[in-house]
Amino acid sequence: MAVSISVVVLLVVLTVVFLRSGRLKFTHALVCMLLGFYLAGSSLAPDIHNGLSGAADVVSSVRP
């Protein structure tokens, strides 16, 4: 749960930065948001969740 919340916060921050810099239009952000909601409700959601969890585990296991 903590990983997904931090990813959401990171994506929101990046979206705000891109919107303020003028490199991301509001309509593009809206389309990306709608795509995320549709993916979350699809049958691919568990596979996407497992892939992101696996990637987070790999990144968290790396020691500098």
Backbone torsions as a table, in degrees:
resi	resn	phi	psi	omega
1	MET	NA	-41.6	-177.6
2	ALA	-65.7	-34.9	179.6
3	VAL	-67.1	-43.4	-177.7
4	SER	-67.3	-35.7	178.1
5	ILE	-67.4	-41.6	-179.8
6	SER	-68.6	-33.7	176.1
7	VAL	-66.3	-41.4	178.6
8	VAL	-63.1	-43.9	179.6
9	VAL	-63.3	-42.4	178.3
10	LEU	-62.0	-43.5	179.7
11	LEU	-66.2	-37.5	177.3
12	VAL	-65.2	-43.5	179.0
13	VAL	-62.5	-45.4	178.7
14	LEU	-62.4	-39.8	178.7
15	THR	-63.4	-43.5	179.2
16	VAL	-63.7	-41.8	179.5
17	VAL	-62.9	-45.4	-179.8
18	PHE	-66.4	-38.3	178.0
19	LEU	-65.1	-41.5	-178.1
20	ARG	-71.4	-31.1	-179.9
21	SER	-80.0	-12.0	178.5
22	GLY	87.2	5.1	-179.4
23	ARG	-88.3	-15.4	178.6
24	LEU	-126.0	121.2	179.2
25	LYS	-79.6	155.1	-179.2
26	PHE	-60.7	-38.2	-179.5
27	THR	-66.0	-35.6	177.0
28	HIS	-65.4	-42.4	178.0
29	ALA	-63.6	-39.0	178.9
30	LEU	-64.8	-42.0	178.1
31	VAL	-64.4	-41.8	178.0
32	CYS	-63.1	-39.7	179.2
33	MET	-64.9	-45.3	178.9
34	LEU	-63.6	-38.4	176.6
35	LEU	-61.1	-40.9	178.4
36	GLY	-63.2	-41.1	178.4
37	PHE	-66.4	-40.1	178.7
38	TYR	-67.1	-38.9	177.5
39	LEU	-66.2	-37.0	179.9
40	ALA	-65.1	-29.5	-179.9
41	GLY	-93.2	0.1	-176.6
42	SER	-91.6	177.9	178.5
43	SER	-76.6	-9.7	177.7
44	LEU	-82.0	-10.9	-175.1
45	ALA	-56.0	-46.2	179.1
46	PRO	-63.6	-36.8	178.9
47	ASP	-67.9	-40.2	177.8
48	ILE	-64.8	-42.5	179.2
49	HIS	-62.7	-45.0	179.4
50	ASN	-64.1	-38.7	178.3
51	GLY	-65.7	-43.7	178.1
52	LEU	-67.1	-36.8	177.6
53	SER	-66.0	-41.1	177.2
54	GLY	-63.2	-42.8	178.1
55	ALA	-64.5	-39.3	178.0
56	ALA	-65.5	-37.5	177.1
57	ASP	-64.9	-41.2	179.5
58	VAL	-65.7	-44.6	-179.3
59	VAL	-65.5	-39.6	-178.5
60	SER	-71.7	-21.8	-180.0
61	SER	-83.8	-13.7	179.6
62	VAL	-75.2	129.0	178.8
63	ARG	-108.5	132.1	-179.4
64	PRO	-71.3	NA	NA
